[in-house]
């Protein structure tokens, strides 16, 4: 048998090391370990309520939620923040929180409704400072966003079209974005890009009847404020679409959102993820044949990879994340009678944080005693990304293997050529 030369052996060793590095670099997507805990055991609210969650710069979660109705104080709402060892909670009487956001300092800003009027409040560290955005309207929902200076912006609809309100520093400037009276009041999502340009996703719904059945046409629209005014662009027109929910902007300022398609004659649905790539809209099926309790919620990690939280009436709270090739779907914790909507936020490590509510089963009156729940995972499942050009390289096992192979090869070749010279 012909023996390999030391040079050939070295090249084989280097090739083997390279292949080993390649296999070691493939990310693994193991099932997450979830922790579920109670935030507030007395959190009954009106209807489905809004239980929004956000994560601050220290990766601590903050949650706003509906509280129990009190005859004397009216609708109680709660705000909870994690202090490192437990939940710090406070109550706001006679208000119904629609949305909230955290500023760069981790202080909460909320938009809420009382008596049909819309209010904005910000936490100073000691108290809530409140402003009236608009009054004398039958409002039940608004979407809130903060610009790069921490100023609030809101989008809402109340039967006289879609409105956009922005704080100028001394007053609220309110504009009519779309005068259509058919805009769905609680399917509005506002986001600001890196230039503080507002994007509003919304839809209106029209009903048509023939001799056989009733048709519902859903028109999803995206409104963008440009120099010449509001530009309204069609996104989807569908007789099959049943729901649309939160829009987020990726690092390029491209919008992404979720929508659902019913699967008649069953009560099952398909959850879709839609994204704009700069040229066209693309859609992916997150999950099909599922019993959605309510619309899911979308979040993007630092690499623009999407994650979704939703409540399936069969498996309860569910988490789905894009692995790079498909959607990994996991049960995020067993909670009796979990109800939607649920909300999702990703921290700086890509770890998911989910807020939702559950109920205690009553003997005579069905479901009652709503509880505010929080679920989080112990590690991230996002696909491994190459380091950015500004990120310093970090030593790792694959790098050590290649380095060892090069050093051993150099020694072999040196010894080989020394023996040939003798």
N, C-alpha and C positions, 0 to 999 in steps of 0.2 A: 504494500500500500504506500502510495506517495505521501510523504509528510508535508504538512503546510509549513510555509516559511513563517518566521516570527512576524514579518510585516502583514502577511495574510491573516495570521491569528489575531493581530492587533485590530485589523479592520473588522474582523468578525466580532470581536469583543465590543468594539465601538458601535456596530450595528445593533447588537443585542442590547446594549445599554440604551440606545435611542428608542428601540421598540418598547423597552421597559418603562422609560420616561413617558412615552405616549400613552400606555395603558394606565399608568399611575395618575396621569393628568385628567382622565375621564372622571367627571364629577359623579358622585353617588347621590341618589335621591331616596334615602331611607324614610320610613314613616316617622312622623314627628311624635314626640311625647308632649301631650297637651295637659295644661293645668287650668281647671275651671274653678272660679270662686264667686261668691256673692258680693256684690258691691252695696246693694241696698235691698233689704227684704220687704220693704213697703213701698213699692213703686208702681201702683196702679195708675193707669193713664187713660186719656181719651183715645178711643179707636186704637190704631196701631202705634201711634206715637213715633217720635224720632229719638233715637238713642245713639247719637253721633259720638265717635271716639276719635281722638287725635293723640299724637305722640310728640313730646317736646324734644329739645336738642340733647337732653340727657337720657332719652329713650324711656321716659316715664309716661304712662298713659293718663289721659284726661277724658272724662265721659260726662255728657249731659243727658238727662233722661226725664221722663214724666214721673211725677210723684203722685201720691194718693190725694184724691179730691177731698177738701175739707170745706164744710158748709160755711165756716167763718172766714177762712182765708182764701177760699176759691181753689183753683187748680195749682197744686204745689209742684214745682219742678226742682230737680236736683242737679248739682254739679259736684263731681267727685274727681279727685286727683290723687295719684299714688305718691306717697311721701318717702318711699324707700323701705318702709316696714308695714304700712297699712294704708287704708283709704281715708283721706280727709274729705269730708262731705259738708255741703252747705245747701240750704234751701232758699228758693225764691218763691214767694207767694203770688197767687193770682197771675200766672203767666204760663205760656205754652211755647217752649223753645222749639224753633224750627231748625236752626242750624247754628254751628259754632266753629271757631277757628282759633288757633294759637298764634301769637305773634312771635317775633324772634327771641323775645325774653321769656317765652313760655307762659305768658299771661293770656287768659281766655277772653274772647270776644263773642258775644251771642247776638242772634237776631230772634226776636220772639213776638208773639201775637197776644194781645189782650183786648177783648171786646171788639174784635174786628180791625183794630189798629195795629200798625207795625212799629216795633221799637227795637233800638239797638243799645246794647250795654257792654261796657268794658270794665274789667277788674283792675283797680289801681294798686292792689296789694293789701288794701284795707277795706274798700267798699266798691260797690258797683256804680259807675257813672252812666246814666241813662239819657237817651235822646229819642225823640219821636221822629221816625222816618216818614210816615204818612198815616193819616187817620181817616175815620169815617168810611172805611171800606170793609167788605166782608172777606178778610184775609184769613187763610189758614196755613199758608206755607210760604217760605222765602228761602233763597239760597244766598250764602254769605261767602265773601272772599276778601282777603287783606292784600293790599298792594305792597310794594317793596319798602314803602315808608310807614307801613302799619295802618294806613287809612282804610276804612271799611267800604265795601261795595256790596250791593244787594240786587237780586233779580226776583221779581214776583209777578203774579197775575191775579186779577180779581174780577174778571168779567168785562173789563174795558181794555183788554189787551195786555201785552207783556210790557212790564216796566223795568227800568234800570235806574238805580239810585246810587250816587257816589258822593262821598263826603269831601267837600272842597276845603275844609279847614275851619269853616265858619257856618256852613249850612249844607243841606242835602240838595244836590242837583238831580232832578228826576226827569227822565226821558222816556218817551214811548218808543219801544223797539218794534213791536208788531201790534197793530190795532185790532187784530182778529179777536172776536169774543169767544171763539171756540178753543182757546188754548187751555190745555189741561193744567189746572192750578197747582198740583203737587208733583208734576213731572218736569221740573225746571232745575237746571244745573249750571252754575256760574263758575268760571275759572279765569284766572289772569295769567298771561304768559310772562316771560322774563322782562318784557318791555311794559308791563302793566296794561296790556291791551286786553279788554274783556271779551270772553267767548261765552255765549249762552246757548246751551242745548235745550230744546223744548219740543213738545209736539202738540198738535191740535187733532181733534177727532171728530169726524162727521159720520152720521148714520144715514144709510140708504136702505129702503125697503122695496121689495118686489112681491110678487104673489106667493113666493115660496119661503123666503127667509129675509132676515135683516142683516145688512152688511155694515161693518164699521171700518171706515178708512182712516188709518193713522198716518199722519204726515210728520215725520221727524225733520226738524229744521235746526240749523246752526246760524246764529247771529253773531257777527263780528263787527266791532266798532272801528271804522277806518276814518281817514281824513275827511272823506266826503259824507260820512254818516254811517248808519248801520247797513251792513251788507248781509242779506239773509240768503243762505244757500240751502238747497234741498239735500237731505241726507238719505232718507228712505221714505217711500210711499208704499204702504202695504195694507192689504185687507186681512192679513194673517197675524200681523204684529199685535201683541196684547199689552206690552209694557216696555218702557225704557227707563233707565235710571242713570246713575251719576256719571258725568263726563269728567275725565282728567286729561291734562295736557302732558305729553312726554317732553323729553329734553330738547326736542326740535320744535316744540310748540304745536305738535300735531295732536288733534283730539282723539280720544278713545272712549268708548262707553259700552254698556251692556243693554241687551234687549231680550225679550222672550217671545217665543212662538208657541201657541197652543197646538196640541196634537189631537184634534177631534177624531172620532167621537169619544175618546178617552178624556180623563181629567189630567193627563200628563202634559208636560211642556218641554221645550228645548231652550236652553240658556245659551245665548250667542254673545260673542265678544267681537265688537266692531272697532276697526282702527283705520286711520287715514295715513297713507304712506307718502303724501305729497303729490300724488297723481290721482289715486282712486281709493275708494273704500274697500277694505277687505273684511270678511267675516269668518269666524271660526266657531265651531260648536264646542262649548265648554263641557256640557253634559246634555244628554237627551233622555227621553223616557223617565223624567223625574217629576215628583209631586212637589212643586215649589209652593212653599207657604207664602212667600212674598218675593219681591225683586231682590236680586243679589247686589253686592257692593264691590266696586272695583278699586284697586290700588296698584301703583307701579313702584318697583324698587329703584335703586339708584342706577340700574342698568336698563331701565324701561321694560323689565320683564313684568308681565301682569300677574296679579293674584286676585282671587274672587272668594268672597264669603257669601254663603246663602243658607237658607233653612229649608231642608227637604223634610216634608211631613213624615217620611218613612225613617230617615236616618238622622233627623234633627240637624244640628249645626254642622255645616260642611265647609271645608276649605279646599280650594283648587288653585294650583299654581302652575305656570308654564315652565316646563323643565328644559325647554330648548328644542324638543321634538314632539311633545304631547302635553296633555293636561294631567297632572297628578292630583287625584282626588282622595281626600281623607275625611273621616269623621273627626270633628274637632272637640268632641266631648259629649258624653251622655248626660243630658239635662231633661228632666221630665217636662213635657209640654212646652218645649221651646217655641217661641212665636217670633215672627218677623215684624218689621224689617230688622236685619242685623247690619252692623257696620264694621268696616275693616280699616286698619292703619298698619303700615309697615315701618319699623324703626330703621335706624341707620345700618343695622346688620341684616336687614331683610326679614327679620322675625315678625310674624303676624300677631296682631292684637285685635280681638273681636269683641264687640259689645252687642248684647241682645237681651231679651227678657224671657223668663219662664214662668210657669204658673203652678200653683198647688191645686190638685184635683179636689173639688168640693163634692159632697154627697148629694146635695139637693139642688144646687144652683150652677152646676157645671164648673167651668174654670174660673178661679178667682185668686186673689192674693198674688199679684204680679211681683216678680223679683228681678232686680237688675243684676245681670250676670256679666262676667268678664272672662274671656278665654285667651290664653297665649301659649305659644310653643317654646320649647327649650332650646331650639337651634334653628338656623336658617336652612331653607331648601332651594334657594335660588341657584341657577346654573353658574358654574365657575366662569368668570370673565377674565380676559387678559388684563394685566395692570395698565393703568393709564400712563402716558409718556412721562408724567411728572412723578409717578409713584416709584420710590426706590425699590430695587429688587430685594427680595427676601430669601434667605437660604432655605432650601427645602431638600427633601430626600432625593428627588430626581436629579437635582443639580449636583448633589454630592456623588451620586452614582456615575454621572458623566465625568466629573472631575477625577474620580478614582480611576476610571477606565483610561483616561488620557495619560495620567501619571504612570500607571502600570505599563501602558503601551510604550511610553517613551523609554522606560527602563529596559523593557525587552529589546527594543530596537537598538539602544545603546550597547547593550551586552552582545547582541548579535554581530554588530559591525566591528566591535573590538576583537571578537574571536576570529573574524575573517581576516583581520590585519595581521594576526600572528603567523 
